[in-house]
Amino acid sequence: MTVREVAELPKLNQQTIRNWIDDGKLPAVRAGNRRVRIREADVDAFIAASSGQAPPAPVDRPWGRLHGALAAATSATAGEDLTKLVEALTELSEAARELAARLAEGVDGA
């Protein structure tokens, strides 16, 4: 997705999106000096973390599961609910193990 496309989702200024990218809050890939692309899964995870909700992660896409689990864990650290934090960290650990296994196998879609 482009910065413009991402900014249109929550009706934000494009500079806000660029600031989040520059601050490391929103992952992005730079293709040249001015071209920036953002994965939809990263946008979903960022929005979910900002709203305190975990995004739905596609079961067959371990990267999506990992991003969702990371967003949930990040959100849980902001609260004082240790049960939610433990659940989020457990899911994060399982998602990381699944991704590592799929990458080691060389499975497409990892």
Stockholm file with secondary structure:
# STOCKHOLM 1.0

chainA/1-110         MTVREVAELPKLNQQTIRNWIDDGKLPAVRAGNRRVRIREADVDAFIAASSGQAPPAPVDRPWGRLHGALAAATSATAGEDLTKLVEALTELSEAARELAARLAEGVDGA
#=GR chainA/1-110 SS CCHHHHHHTTTCCHHHHHHHHHTTSSCCEECSSSCEECCHHHHHHHHHHHHTCCCCCCTTCHHHHHHHHHHHHHHHHHSSCHHHHHHHHHHHHHHHHHHHHHHHHTCTTC
#=GC SS_cons         CCHHHHHHTTTCCHHHHHHHHHTTSSCCEECSSSCEECCHHHHHHHHHHHHTCCCCCCTTCHHHHHHHHHHHHHHHHHSSCHHHHHHHHHHHHHHHHHHHHHHHHTCTTC
//
